[in-house]
Structures are given as C-alpha cells and as structure tokens.
Amino acid sequence: MTKKQEYVVAWIEIKGQRFEILVRPEEAFRYRERGDIDLDEVLWTDTVYKDVRRGLKASPESLRKAFGTDDIKVIADKILKEGEIQLTAEQRRRMLEAKKRAIIRYIARNAIDPTTGRPIPESVIESALEQLRIGIDLYKDPESQAVEIVRKMARIMPIRLARALLEVIIPPPYSARAYGLVQRIGEVKKVEWLEDGSLKAEIEIPAGAQVEVINKIQSIASGNATVNVKRVV
C-alpha cells in the first residue's frame, strides 16, 4: 500500500461548516469502537482542514467557534466518535468482513443451543447470518451487534446467550501454577485452598467457551483436574 493510500478522511459538519482530518482507517474505527488506542496512532497529521482535497486548513477561530477549542485531540475525538470516516470500497469490504468474523466468534463463544446446552459452531452461525441476510454495521461494536443478531437468529434456530459456572478442583502438584490461569480465564466467584493443597474455585465463563476453558484447565493440570458445570444461565 502506498503512503497516499494509508490514510482516509474523517469529517463532521457543525453549524454549516465542514471539518476534516486525516486518519489511519483501521485505527480510526478501533478508536471509535473501543477507545483503547492513542490518538497519536490514529491521526495521520495534526491539522484540521476545511477541505483536505484542496489543502484548505480550518482557522483557529473557526475551530474555537465550532468545538470550543482548537486542541487537535479534543477536535479529533469528536470527529471520530460523532462524524463520518470515508473508506474506499476495498477498505470497507475488508473491514466489514473482519467485523463479521468478530461477531461470529463472539456469538460462538457466548451462545449455546438451549435444547442441548452445547456451544454452536461458527459455521452454523455464519449460515444463519446468510439465511437471515443480516447486515453488519461498521460503526457499531461486535458485542452490541451480536446481542441483536442472536435475537433475530432465535426466530429460526434454538440459540441464546448464556454464562456457565464451573467448579474446578486442581490437585497439589499443579494448583499453584494453575492459580494464575484461573484468575485469567473467567470471572472468579470463589477461591479456596483445601487442606491437601488443592485449589478449589468457582469460575463464571461464557457458556460457549466451556470446551475451550476446560481444555486449558486440564492441560495445565495434566488431565488431573476435576471440573463440574454447576449451572448455565
């Protein structure tokens, strides 16, 4: 990709005036969606324009009148969160596909078939999306879209979002090493060290991730852990 293609225009219209900034596209959407990236990684330049194509810069006076400040980061934050981000057709296609995959992964990890209590394969979820012709919103985060999509999918198949509570007992040779894993893989509801040195814990996880989580626990415990599903809600 050439240097010219590495940025796109993000813009907003305020009080009849248009303000534009140059941004890196994927970073810009990540900032808008999750806010877990520094603006310095998003901005291509620290200039606000009236018209990027013509090279016309916005005056400090017009910025203060429209935004209440001429601070580029305050202005960029508002443009990225409330304005529009222009993309080429290929950029849009690629980013929509990436968001679709993220939504499918989220549903597969968090949803179950309530008739069997089992996770639903990603291939089944993708087929349901195609059958329902559900559009993906580039501006909305995967989690909020997934929640709405699951409601629509429930019209044609048994599916619901759920959480599972696991009770885990890890014997002494592995318990100390497994403690860190237990803290990371889910929401720990209870931890208890038994008299023999075993670690006993209750962990809440996405219901669709049961197989993945149990495999991780058994891997660190060399298959000697005891794992019971206490409930799925």
C-alpha positions, 0 to 999 in steps of 0.5 A, a space after each residue: 500500500 502506498 503512503 497516499 493510500 494509508 490514510 482516509 478522511 474523517 469529517 463532521 459538519 457543525 453549524 454549516 461548516 465542514 471539518 476534516 482530518 486525516 486518519 489511519 482507517 483501521 485505527 480510526 474505527 478501533 478508536 471509535 469502537 473501543 477507545 483503547 488506542 492513542 490518538 497519536 496512532 490514529 491521526 495521520 497529521 495534526 491539522 484540521 482542514 476545511 477541505 483536505 482535497 484542496 489543502 484548505 486548513 480550518 482557522 483557529 477561530 473557526 475551530 474555537 467557534 465550532 468545538 470550543 477549542 482548537 486542541 487537535 485531540 479534543 477536535 479529533 475525538 469528536 470527529 471520530 466518535 460523532 462524524 463520518 470516516 470515508 473508506 474506499 470500497 476495498 477498505 470497507 469490504 475488508 473491514 466489514 468482513 473482519 467485523 463479521 468474523 468478530 461477531 461470529 466468534 463472539 456469538 460462538 463463544 457466548 451462545 449455546 443451543 438451549 435444547 442441548 446446552 452445547 456451544 454452536 459452531 461458527 459455521 452454523 452461525 455464519 449460515 444463519 447470518 446468510 439465511 437471515 441476510 443480516 447486515 453488519 454495521 461498521 460503526 457499531 461494536 461486535 458485542 452490541 451487534 451480536 446481542 441483536 443478531 442472536 435475537 433475530 437468529 432465535 426466530 429460526 434456530 434454538 440459540 441464546 446467550 448464556 454464562 456457565 459456572 464451573 467448579 474446578 478442583 486442581 490437585 497439589 502438584 499443579 494448583 499453584 501454577 494453575 492459580 494464575 490461569 484461573 484468575 485469567 480465564 473467567 470471572 472468579 466467584 470463589 477461591 479456596 485452598 483445601 487442606 491437601 493443597 488443592 485449589 478449589 474455585 468457582 469460575 463464571 465463563 461464557 457458556 460457549 467457551 466451556 470446551 475451550 476453558 476446560 481444555 486449558 484447565 486440564 492441560 495445565 493440570 495434566 488431565 488431573 483436574 476435576 471440573 463440574 458445570 454447576 449451572 448455565 444461565 
